Amino acid sequence: MNKKMLIGLSFGAGYGSQPGAWRMPWVNPTSFADFDIMVKQAQTAERGKLHFLFLPDGFGTLVDIESVPPMTSLDVMMTLAAVARETKHIGLLATGSTTFNEPYNLARQFKALDVMSHGRAGWNAITSSTNDAAANYGVTIPSSEERYGRAHEAILLIQALWGSWGRNAWIHDQASGKFANKDQILPINLQGKFVGARGPLYIPPSEQGQPIIVHAGGSPNAHQLGGRFADVVIGSAFTIEDARSQRQAFRDAAEGYGRNPDDIKFFAGLMTTITKDRRTALDRRILLTEKEIPQRVAYLQSMLRIPLSIEELGRPLSELQLSNARPSPYDPRSAHALKIAKEGWSLRDIIAHGVIDYHPVIVGSGIEAADHMQAWFEAEAADGFWISTDVYADGIDAFVDEVVPILQERGLFHKEYEGRTLRENLGIQDQYGIDPRIVSTQKY
Ligand SMILES: Cc1cc2nc3c(=O)[nH]c(=O)nc-3n(C[C@H](O)[C@H](O)[C@H](O)COP(=O)(O)O)c2cc1C
């Protein structure tokens, strides 16, 4: 196989994916507000030739601010602006809601980041879906129909704005005094049911023309939006079968809009705690998640459908418990949890395997992570992976030093960036303005 896998890194509030990350003795507890630290973490990811950083945004609530930091960075665009100045190759993907932003504002911010980073920006266009997020804008969440109707219009309009400054319009000729060719910088005059703009945008093309489009979501609406516009889909799947069917749904939708299914790259999530061996990794996870263990025991009961008690944390499940256990049909992680339980780990260790986390979790050596990624990639369950490391301070290094070289040796991951721009590095075709193939597909 010549095709190489793609790898991105989830980049949240500066600490890591585990709620206890900020308290680890080797972590600076003010990382959340420290851009020097975030820049250093980004440089580590770039040292590993990772394709992009992915910044989620806009969850709206402070779940447990007394003990758990927020999950997203102070401001995704400012964080990426800081990172752009101190890196050269890594892609910069930020989330921006189509429901709670005016398209013109999104268009200018992302295009400015794209110009500033010399063509490395991507926009994760999501609709926001909770009243928690909506409350910060003084409203309740609009219906799905309205959110996705607006999203389709917003992306079209933003791409039209991006293309409104002609590719060769910027002359900047000091001798003649001609700054730009006015004939090539034209209004767009688009007014839809939900959004509109006159244009033109005042920002010239970047080295990759314009930012790529990303989408994150799994609903049928997400398939349609992603299928129509996305170059990259950030997914969430617990099994190879599930990932394959999600990937296929996006590919089918892309075809329905006249695109080539290979134009859309599906990324499966993966969480990592990488150390020299499984035992060391489990102990690290226990340290990181100590506070959550009682509530996770309670939840594991419902996944395995047997009573469990925190008194039993240090013991493996009994033969009777194992023979009575039945994976819950309501939670796709249950079969895996039972498999781990049957390997004879203690109740505490079962939980430390991350069986209740929100992506598959590797708790162990670099080889275990590489094997997982290879199996999914070769089964065509994903074009790539987005990695959530447990603690950024040393977890990004662990991934870069322990997993990346194995994937490279196996010929599964590139050894150098292919080019300068994000499009070149991800193998995404050139696009400037709206994709002509999708203009006539007015399903919305
Ligand atoms: C992997 C993944 C990442 C997501 N990241 C974000 C995010 O950063 N911000 C956000 O508001 N929603 C995010 N979402 C939520 C989705 O955009 C979407 O709103 C959600 O899946 C609900 O679907 P619906 O809006 O179609 O009902 C994410 C979803 C997935 C699966």
The ligand as a MOL file (V3000), in Angstrom:
LIG
                    3D

  0  0  0     0  0            999 V3000
M  V30 BEGIN CTAB
M  V30 COUNTS 31 33 0 0 0
M  V30 BEGIN ATOM
M  V30 1 C -15.7080 14.2960 16.8980 0
M  V30 2 C -16.6640 15.4330 17.0850 0
M  V30 3 C -16.1790 16.6890 17.4130 0
M  V30 4 C -17.0580 17.7650 17.6240 0
M  V30 5 N -16.5600 19.0020 17.9500 0
M  V30 6 C -17.4270 20.0140 18.2260 0
M  V30 7 C -16.9560 21.2990 18.6290 0
M  V30 8 O -15.7440 21.5300 18.7370 0
M  V30 9 N -17.8680 22.2560 18.9350 0
M  V30 10 C -19.2170 22.0360 18.8480 0
M  V30 11 O -20.0020 22.9430 19.1430 0
M  V30 12 N -19.6960 20.8330 18.4320 0
M  V30 13 C -18.8340 19.8250 18.1330 0
M  V30 14 N -19.3350 18.6080 17.7650 0
M  V30 15 C -20.7990 18.4330 17.6790 0
M  V30 16 C -21.3030 18.3360 16.2710 0
M  V30 17 O -20.9580 19.4560 15.5190 0
M  V30 18 C -22.8250 18.1490 16.2050 0
M  V30 19 O -23.4590 19.3250 16.6150 0
M  V30 20 C -23.2860 17.0530 17.1050 0
M  V30 21 O -22.7060 15.8580 16.6320 0
M  V30 22 C -24.8320 16.9310 17.1430 0
M  V30 23 O -25.3390 16.6800 15.8880 0
M  V30 24 P -26.5100 17.5550 15.2510 0
M  V30 25 O -26.0860 18.9920 15.3920 0
M  V30 26 O -26.5580 17.1120 13.8510 0
M  V30 27 O -27.7540 17.2690 16.0230 0
M  V30 28 C -18.4690 17.5490 17.5220 0
M  V30 29 C -18.9430 16.2720 17.1740 0
M  V30 30 C -18.0620 15.2260 16.9610 0
M  V30 31 C -18.6220 13.8670 16.5920 0
M  V30 END ATOM
M  V30 BEGIN BOND
M  V30 1 1 1 2
M  V30 2 1 2 3
M  V30 3 2 2 30
M  V30 4 2 3 4
M  V30 5 1 4 5
M  V30 6 1 4 28
M  V30 7 2 5 6
M  V30 8 1 6 7
M  V30 9 1 6 13
M  V30 10 2 7 8
M  V30 11 1 7 9
M  V30 12 1 9 10
M  V30 13 2 10 11
M  V30 14 1 10 12
M  V30 15 2 12 13
M  V30 16 1 13 14
M  V30 17 1 14 15
M  V30 18 1 14 28
M  V30 19 1 15 16
M  V30 20 1 16 17
M  V30 21 1 16 18
M  V30 22 1 18 19
M  V30 23 1 18 20
M  V30 24 1 20 21
M  V30 25 1 20 22
M  V30 26 1 22 23
M  V30 27 1 23 24
M  V30 28 2 24 25
M  V30 29 1 24 26
M  V30 30 1 24 27
M  V30 31 2 28 29
M  V30 32 1 29 30
M  V30 33 1 30 31
M  V30 END BOND
M  V30 END CTAB
M  END
